[in-house]
C-alpha cells in the first residue's frame, strides 16, 4: 500500500457533488492499494500513519503523532498512487488492485486507524472527488509498504 500524508489545519472532500468528510487539525492521507497488498500491509500502514510523529512539540521539534495532538485523519482512496510512468507519458495503473478488493483493504486501513483511537473521516471509494486542504508546514510524507515488507 502507498500513502501520501499531508499535515493540515483542515481538509475536506466532496464526492459526486456531496460533502463526504472533513476534519480540522490532523492528516490528509491519500491511500493507494496495489494488487500485491494484503491485510498485513493494511495493518502496517495504518499503524505507521497512526504513530508518525510529524506534529511539533513545545520545543518546535516534530515529535508528536496525530493522536498526541488530538487530531483527526481524512483518508481518501486514490488508485493513481499505483501509477507506473516508466514507459511513455501516459501512466499505467495495472499495478492497482481491482476495485472490490481494494475497497476492502481501504476500509480495513481506516478501521485499524480508528482502533488506535483516532477519528477517521473518509472519501467515497471510486467516486469522483474534489479534495481541499489547508496545509500546515507544509509537511508531506510518502509511505510505501513495499519498502518495509516485501522480500
Protein Blocks (a to p, Z undefined) as FASTA:
>chain_A
ZZdddddfbdcddeehiafbdcdedddddddddfkbcfklmmmmmmmmmmoccbccfkop
afbdfklnopacdddddfklmpcckgojbdcfklpccfklmmmmmmmmmmmmmmnopacd
dddehiacddddddehiacddddfklmmpZZ
